[in-house]
Amino acid sequence: MTVTAVVIPAIGSGDTNPAIGVQKIGGVNFQTVKILDGTDGSIAPIPGDATNGLRVYTTAAQPVTTATLASVASSASSVTLQASNAARKGWCCFNNSNAVLYVKWGTTASSSSFVVKLSAGGYYELPGPVYTGIITGIWASANGSAIVTEW
């Protein structure tokens, strides 16, 4: 494998010698990229090698062993589906009603102020990172309930 640098002219950067690394494969030049650690001013690459690959460190989701299930009666005025909880890891809702449920991350859900429009019999799960504030809802007409689960 041969890696070469191709010098290109600077465009308004003040740098007079920028370079792009390329690797020729089958007669075609492909750009090579050096992945840095992201520290401002650093040129330290992220550790990795041909045997072990690129080392990427993440914070894995921690397993949970308890969940709280509740039934919230439907209402034609905004109701709290789930109170604010800074320790929330996840949340889901099943619309156990034959009317549309408007769900809002925040106070006072309405048919014009909502995040999710949940059809009758619909299911929704908060994406990560999980919102931890109050969750409110309002139905197009009051019948049935919402089954909510927080973990």
N, C-alpha and C positions, 0 to 999 in steps of 0.2 A: 504494500500500500504506500503510495506516494502522496504526501500532502504538500501543496505549494501555496504560496500567497500571491494574490493578484492585486497589484496596486491600482487603486481607482482615484480619480481626482476628488478633492474635497469640494463639498458644496455648501458654502456659507458657514462651515463649522470652525474655521480658523486652523484646522488640522491639515497639515500639508502632506501627510503620509498615511492615510487610512488604508487598511488592508482587509481583504476578505479571504479566508482560507477556503481552498477547494480541494476536492479529492476526485481524481479522474477514474471513472468506472466505465468500462466499455467505450472509451473515447469521448465520454461526456463528463464535463465538470459539474460536480455537485458541491454546494456550499457546505462547509463544515462550521459548526457552531461550538463555542466553548461556553459551557453553562457555569456561571459564577454563583457564589453563595448569597449575593444580594446585599451584602454589607456595603454601605456607601463608601466609595473610594477604594474598595478592595478588588483585587484581581485574583483572589483565591478561588480555584475551581471547587465544585462540589465533588467529594470523594467518589471514586468509582474506578473499575478496571474491567478488562475483557473477561475475567473469570466471574466476578461478582456483580457486574453491571453497575448501574447508577444507584447510589445510596440516597434514598429519599426518606426523611423522617416526618412522620405525621403523628397527630394525636388521635389514636383510635377511640371510637365510641366505646364507652364502658357499658357492660351488660347491666341490666336492671332485673330485679327479682320481684318487684311489686308493681301493681298497677291499680288505679282507682277508677272504677266504672260508676257512672251516674246517668240517670234519666232526667232530662230537662223537659218539662211540659211546653208544648208549642204555645206561641203567643203572637198576637198581631201588633204588639209593641216590643221594643228591644228588651231582651233579657240577657243575663250573664250565663254563658255556656260553660265558662271555666274562669275561676278567679286567677289573678296574677300569681305566678309561682316562679321565683328565681331558680329553683332547683329542677324545673321541668326538663325532662330529657326527650319527651315525645308527647304527641296528642293526636287523637283521631276522633272523627265524628261520623255517625250513621244517622241519616235523616229518616227516622221511622215515622214518616208522615206522608200524606198524599199531596202536600203543598210544597212549593219551593221554600228553601231555607237560605237566607242571606247571612253569611258568616263574616264577621269583621274582627280583625286584630286591633282591638281598641274599644272605646266606649261608643254606645249608641249606634248599633247597626241599623241600616234602613235599606230599602230597595234601590236607593241611589248612592249609598255609602257603605260599601262592602268589599271584601277581598275575594270571597268565593260564593258563587251561586250554586247551591247544592240542590239538585233535582230530587223529587220524591224518590225515596229508596236509595239515594246516592250516598257515597262514602268519600271521605276526605281525610288525608293524613298530612300534618304539618311537615314541610320539607326542612332539612337541616341547613344551616344551624337553626335550632328551634326557637321560635318566638316565645318569650316567657311572660308577656304582659297579659292583661285581661282579654278574653275572647267573648264577644257578644253575638247574638243572633236575633233574627226576626223572620217570621214565616209570612208568606203571602196570605194565608188564612190559618187560623188556629185549629189544628186537628193533629193529634198524634204527639210525637216527642222527638227529641234528639238523644241518641245514646252516645255519650262522650266518654272517652277513656284517656287518662293521663298517666304517664309513667315517668 
